[in-house]
Amino acid sequence: MQNTLLVIIIMLFTFQPSKPETFEPITVLELFTSQGCSSCPKADELLGNVKNKSNRVVALSYHVDYWNYIGWNDPFSNKYNTEKQREYGEKFYSSRIYTPQLVINGREHFVGSNSRTLNDKLEAYEKLKAKNSVTLSNIKQINKMINFNYSINGSIKDKKIRFILVIDERITKVKRGENRNRVIKNENIVVNEIIETIEDAEGEISIEIPKIVEQQDNLRIVAIIQTKTLDITGATQKTL
């Protein structure tokens, strides 16, 4: 009896609960912008400056459509991007949406042209381990479709995965609106995105190349893991 009790006591003192698996830090920047917004070019430039700073920084440019009424139709804008921004607005209890807005890892937001805040946030998030990692492989383009495999590490419970197609860079001469006669360079422009509920840690997916993509465009595939509350827990990117 005493031996049994001693074994139980030793087990209680030596038992260490397993820690959740963690992975290399990843920082996802989502800029909500528009070619029709006079405050946005500075944020666009800032996003371009940091997009290649580290492979652990994923930069995305979502062009919203609510500036188009001024007279310039941003060719990359669409309602989907505006609705995505509104989802973040609900999460952050914001009474309005604005540009340029930068959302970092789905957790917080600030004015996208504020370089000091961005640098401070990048430094802070570089120290935080990710809860998921994801890899992309066997990427093949067949006509207007890109097919590839994905593999996720870490818990996938109650999470979704976003697959995003981006144009690396495009230069536009704006002819009307607040930025008329300005030449604007946009980078990592989101041109297609699909969201799937994660059922398995591995799978195959296809994403369509939309008509706005030109033959000379360099493309990139991004995969993002997120929770039900839009927190980003892992991501990766792959240049085609």
WONORTA-V77491 format. One record per residue. N is the residue number from 1. RES is the residue in three letters. OMEGA is omega in degrees with one decimal (* if undefined). Layout:
N;RES;OMEGA
N;RES;OMEGA
This chain:
1;MET;180.0
2;GLN;179.4
3;ASN;179.3
4;THR;179.0
5;LEU;179.9
6;LEU;179.2
7;VAL;-179.9
8;ILE;179.9
9;ILE;179.7
10;ILE;-179.5
11;MET;179.7
12;LEU;-177.6
13;PHE;-176.1
14;THR;-178.4
15;PHE;176.7
16;GLN;179.2
17;PRO;-178.9
18;SER;179.3
19;LYS;176.8
20;PRO;179.7
21;GLU;178.4
22;THR;-173.9
23;PHE;-178.4
24;GLU;179.9
25;PRO;174.9
26;ILE;-179.1
27;THR;179.9
28;VAL;178.3
29;LEU;178.1
30;GLU;-178.7
31;LEU;173.4
32;PHE;-167.7
33;THR;176.4
34;SER;174.7
35;GLN;179.2
36;GLY;-176.6
37;CYS;-175.7
38;SER;179.9
39;SER;-171.9
40;CYS;-177.1
41;PRO;177.8
42;LYS;178.3
43;ALA;176.7
44;ASP;179.9
45;GLU;-179.7
46;LEU;178.1
47;LEU;177.7
48;GLY;-179.0
49;ASN;-175.2
50;VAL;-171.4
51;LYS;179.5
52;ASN;-179.3
53;LYS;-179.6
54;SER;176.6
55;ASN;178.1
56;ARG;172.8
57;VAL;179.0
58;VAL;-177.0
59;ALA;-178.9
60;LEU;-179.6
61;SER;178.9
62;TYR;-178.4
63;HIS;-177.7
64;VAL;-172.7
65;ASP;-172.7
66;TYR;172.8
67;TRP;-173.5
68;ASN;-175.6
69;TYR;-176.4
70;ILE;177.5
71;GLY;177.7
72;TRP;176.9
73;ASN;176.1
74;ASP;-175.7
75;PRO;-178.4
76;PHE;-176.4
77;SER;173.1
78;ASN;-177.0
79;LYS;-179.6
80;TYR;-179.2
81;ASN;178.3
82;THR;178.4
83;GLU;176.1
84;LYS;178.2
85;GLN;178.0
86;ARG;175.4
87;GLU;176.8
88;TYR;178.2
89;GLY;177.0
90;GLU;179.9
91;LYS;-175.9
92;PHE;-179.2
93;TYR;179.5
94;SER;179.7
95;SER;179.9
96;ARG;172.7
97;ILE;-173.3
98;TYR;172.4
99;THR;-6.5
100;PRO;177.6
101;GLN;178.5
102;LEU;177.1
103;VAL;-176.7
104;ILE;-178.6
105;ASN;178.8
106;GLY;-171.0
107;ARG;-178.5
108;GLU;-177.4
109;HIS;176.3
110;PHE;-179.6
111;VAL;-170.8
112;GLY;179.8
113;SER;-177.5
114;ASN;-174.9
115;SER;-179.2
116;ARG;178.6
117;THR;-180.0
118;LEU;-179.4
119;ASN;178.4
120;ASP;-178.8
121;LYS;177.9
122;LEU;179.3
123;GLU;-178.5
124;ALA;-176.8
125;TYR;177.0
126;GLU;-178.5
127;LYS;-176.2
128;LEU;178.9
129;LYS;176.8
130;ALA;179.1
131;LYS;177.3
132;ASN;165.7
133;SER;-179.1
134;VAL;178.0
135;THR;177.6
136;LEU;-178.1
137;SER;177.7
138;ASN;-179.0
139;ILE;-179.2
140;LYS;174.9
141;GLN;177.3
142;ILE;-175.2
143;ASN;-177.4
144;LYS;179.2
145;MET;172.8
146;ILE;-179.6
147;ASN;179.3
148;PHE;175.8
149;ASN;175.6
150;TYR;178.2
151;SER;-174.9
152;ILE;171.4
153;ASN;-177.6
154;GLY;-177.2
155;SER;178.0
156;ILE;-176.6
157;LYS;176.5
158;ASP;-179.9
159;LYS;176.6
160;LYS;177.1
161;ILE;177.7
162;ARG;174.4
163;PHE;-169.7
164;ILE;174.6
165;LEU;-177.9
166;VAL;170.0
167;ILE;-175.5
168;ASP;-175.7
169;GLU;174.2
170;ARG;178.3
171;ILE;-176.3
172;THR;170.9
173;LYS;-177.2
174;VAL;-173.3
175;LYS;-177.5
176;ARG;176.6
177;GLY;-174.8
178;GLU;-178.6
179;ASN;-176.8
180;ARG;-179.7
181;ASN;175.7
182;ARG;173.8
183;VAL;-173.4
184;ILE;173.7
185;LYS;175.0
186;ASN;-177.3
187;GLU;-177.7
188;ASN;-175.8
189;ILE;178.6
190;VAL;179.2
191;VAL;173.4
192;ASN;179.0
193;GLU;173.3
194;ILE;-177.6
195;ILE;-179.0
196;GLU;169.8
197;THR;-176.7
198;ILE;176.8
199;GLU;178.6
200;ASP;-178.3
201;ALA;178.9
202;GLU;178.7
203;GLY;178.6
204;GLU;-176.2
205;ILE;175.2
206;SER;177.6
207;ILE;-174.8
208;GLU;173.7
209;ILE;-176.7
210;PRO;-175.4
211;LYS;-176.9
212;ILE;178.6
213;VAL;179.4
214;GLU;-173.3
215;GLN;-176.8
216;GLN;-178.5
217;ASP;169.3
218;ASN;-174.5
219;LEU;178.3
220;ARG;174.4
221;ILE;177.3
222;VAL;173.6
223;ALA;-176.4
224;ILE;173.1
225;ILE;179.5
226;GLN;178.1
227;THR;177.5
228;LYS;179.7
229;THR;174.6
230;LEU;172.9
231;ASP;179.8
232;ILE;-175.9
233;THR;179.0
234;GLY;-179.6
235;ALA;173.1
236;THR;177.0
237;GLN;-176.8
238;LYS;177.1
239;THR;-179.1
240;LEU;*
